[in-house]
Amino acid sequence: MEGKSYEEISRQLKISENSIGPLLTRAREKLRRAGVVAK
C-alpha cells in the first residue's frame, strides 16, 4: 500500500479509514519483530 492515502487504502480493503493507522502500526511491528524491517 506504499504511496497510498489512508482513504485509498480504506476503499481498497473495504474497512474504516480510522482503522488504517492502527492496522499499519501493528503490521509494521510484526515485520520489525520478524526482522524484515529496521527499527
DSSP file (Angstrom, degrees, kcal/mol; ACC not computed):
  #  RESIDUE AA STRUCTURE BP1 BP2  ACC     N-H-->O    O-->H-N    N-H-->O    O-->H-N    TCO  KAPPA ALPHA  PHI   PSI    X-CA   Y-CA   Z-CA
    1    1 A M    >         0   0    0      0, 0.0     3,-1.9     0, 0.0     8,-0.1   0.000 360.0 360.0 360.0  17.2    0.0    0.0    0.0
    2    2 A E  T 3   +     0   0    0      1,-0.3     3,-0.1     0, 0.0     0, 0.0  -0.266 360.0  12.6 -58.1 133.3    3.0    2.2   -0.3
    3    3 A G  T 3  S+     0   0    0      1,-0.3     2,-0.3     0, 0.0    -1,-0.3   0.443  98.9 120.4  82.8  -0.4    2.3    5.7   -1.5
    4    4 A K    <   -     0   0    0     -3,-1.9    -1,-0.3     1,-0.1     2,-0.1  -0.689  62.2-119.0 -98.2 151.4   -1.4    5.5   -1.0
    5    5 A S     >  -     0   0    0     -2,-0.3     4,-2.5     1,-0.1     5,-0.2  -0.402  28.8-109.1 -79.1 162.6   -3.5    7.7    1.3
    6    6 A Y  H  > S+     0   0    0      1,-0.2     4,-2.7     2,-0.2     5,-0.2   0.878 121.7  55.5 -58.2 -36.8   -5.5    6.2    4.2
    7    7 A E  H  > S+     0   0    0      2,-0.2     4,-1.9     1,-0.2    -1,-0.2   0.926 108.2  46.4 -62.4 -45.5   -8.6    7.0    2.2
    8    8 A E  H  > S+     0   0    0      2,-0.2     4,-2.2     1,-0.2    -2,-0.2   0.911 113.7  48.6 -63.8 -42.7   -7.4    5.0   -0.8
    9    9 A I  H  X S+     0   0    0     -4,-2.5     4,-2.8     1,-0.2     5,-0.3   0.926 109.6  52.2 -63.3 -44.6   -6.4    2.0    1.4
   10   10 A S  H  X>S+     0   0    0     -4,-2.7     5,-1.6     1,-0.2     4,-1.1   0.876 110.2  48.7 -62.3 -37.1   -9.7    2.0    3.3
   11   11 A R  H  <5S+     0   0    0     -4,-1.9    -1,-0.2     3,-0.2    -2,-0.2   0.923 113.1  47.0 -67.0 -43.1  -11.6    1.9    0.0
   12   12 A Q  H  <5S+     0   0    0     -4,-2.2    -2,-0.2     1,-0.2    -1,-0.2   0.905 120.5  37.1 -65.2 -41.5   -9.5   -1.0   -1.3
   13   13 A L  H  <5S-     0   0    0     -4,-2.8    -1,-0.2    -5,-0.2    -2,-0.2   0.561 103.8-129.8 -88.3  -8.3   -9.7   -3.0    1.9
   14   14 A K  T  <5 +     0   0    0     -4,-1.1     2,-0.3    -5,-0.3    -3,-0.2   0.922  66.6 120.5  57.6  47.0  -13.3   -2.0    2.5
   15   15 A I  S   <S-     0   0    0     -5,-1.6    -1,-0.2    -6,-0.2    -2,-0.1  -0.904  72.5 -74.5-132.9 164.9  -12.6   -1.0    6.1
   16   16 A S    >>  -     0   0    0     -2,-0.3     3,-1.3     1,-0.1     4,-0.5  -0.249  32.7-131.2 -59.6 141.0  -13.0    2.2    8.0
   17   17 A E  H >> S+     0   0    0      1,-0.3     3,-1.0     2,-0.2     4,-0.5   0.837 109.2  60.8 -61.3 -32.3  -10.4    4.9    7.3
   18   18 A N  H 34 S+     0   0    0      1,-0.2    -1,-0.3     2,-0.2     3,-0.1   0.681  98.5  58.3 -68.8 -17.6  -10.0    5.2   11.1
   19   19 A S  H <> S+     0   0    0     -3,-1.3     4,-1.8     1,-0.2    -1,-0.2   0.636  87.5  77.3 -84.8 -15.3   -8.8    1.6   11.3
   20   20 A I  H <X S+     0   0    0     -3,-1.0     4,-2.8    -4,-0.5     5,-0.3   0.923  88.5  53.2 -65.7 -47.4   -5.9    2.1    8.8
   21   21 A G  H  X S+     0   0    0     -4,-0.5     4,-2.4     1,-0.2    -1,-0.2   0.949 113.5  40.9 -54.9 -56.6   -3.5    3.7   11.3
   22   22 A P  H  > S+     0   0    0      0, 0.0     4,-2.4     0, 0.0    -1,-0.2   0.870 114.4  54.3 -61.5 -35.8   -3.6    1.1   14.0
   23   23 A L  H  X S+     0   0    0     -4,-1.8     4,-2.1     1,-0.2    -2,-0.2   0.931 111.0  44.3 -62.9 -46.0   -3.6   -1.7   11.3
   24   24 A L  H  X S+     0   0    0     -4,-2.8     4,-2.7     2,-0.2     5,-0.2   0.873 111.2  54.4 -67.3 -37.3   -0.4   -0.4    9.8
   25   25 A T  H  X S+     0   0    0     -4,-2.4     4,-2.2    -5,-0.3    -2,-0.2   0.934 110.7  45.4 -61.5 -46.2    1.2    0.1   13.2
   26   26 A R  H  X S+     0   0    0     -4,-2.4     4,-2.2     2,-0.2    -2,-0.2   0.898 113.1  50.8 -64.2 -40.1    0.5   -3.5   14.1
   27   27 A A  H  X S+     0   0    0     -4,-2.1     4,-2.2     2,-0.2    -2,-0.2   0.921 110.3  48.6 -64.7 -43.7    1.8   -4.7   10.7
   28   28 A R  H  X S+     0   0    0     -4,-2.7     4,-2.4     1,-0.2    -1,-0.2   0.904 110.8  51.4 -62.4 -40.9    5.0   -2.7   11.0
   29   29 A E  H  X S+     0   0    0     -4,-2.2     4,-2.6     2,-0.2    -1,-0.2   0.907 109.2  49.9 -63.5 -41.9    5.6   -4.0   14.5
   30   30 A K  H  X S+     0   0    0     -4,-2.2     4,-1.7     1,-0.2    -1,-0.2   0.904 111.5  48.9 -62.4 -41.0    5.1   -7.6   13.3
   31   31 A L  H  <>S+     0   0    0     -4,-2.2     5,-2.5     2,-0.2     6,-0.8   0.891 110.6  51.0 -65.8 -39.3    7.6   -7.0   10.5
   32   32 A R  H ><5S+     0   0    0     -4,-2.4     3,-1.4     1,-0.2    -2,-0.2   0.938 110.1  49.1 -61.7 -46.9   10.1   -5.5   12.9
   33   33 A R  H 3<5S+     0   0    0     -4,-2.6    -1,-0.2     1,-0.3    -2,-0.2   0.830 109.8  52.3 -62.8 -31.7    9.8   -8.5   15.2
   34   34 A A  T 3<5S-     0   0    0     -4,-1.7    -1,-0.3    -5,-0.2    -2,-0.2   0.528 115.4-118.3 -81.7  -5.5   10.3  -10.8   12.3
   35   35 A G  T < 5S+     0   0    0     -3,-1.4    -3,-0.2    -4,-0.4    -2,-0.1   0.668  81.0 120.8  79.1  16.5   13.5   -8.9   11.3
   36   36 A V  S   <S+     0   0    0     -5,-2.5     2,-0.3    -6,-0.2    -4,-0.2   0.840  73.3  31.1 -82.6 -34.7   12.1   -7.8    7.9
   37   37 A V  S    S-     0   0    0     -6,-0.8    -2,-0.2    -9,-0.2    -1,-0.1  -0.919  84.9-111.3-125.4 152.4   12.3   -4.1    8.5
   38   38 A A              0   0    0     -2,-0.3    -6,-0.1     1,-0.1    -2,-0.0  -0.357 360.0 360.0 -75.9 158.9   14.7   -1.9   10.5
   39   39 A K              0   0    0     -7,-0.1    -1,-0.1    -2,-0.1    -7,-0.0   0.466 360.0 360.0 -74.3 360.0   13.6   -0.1   13.7
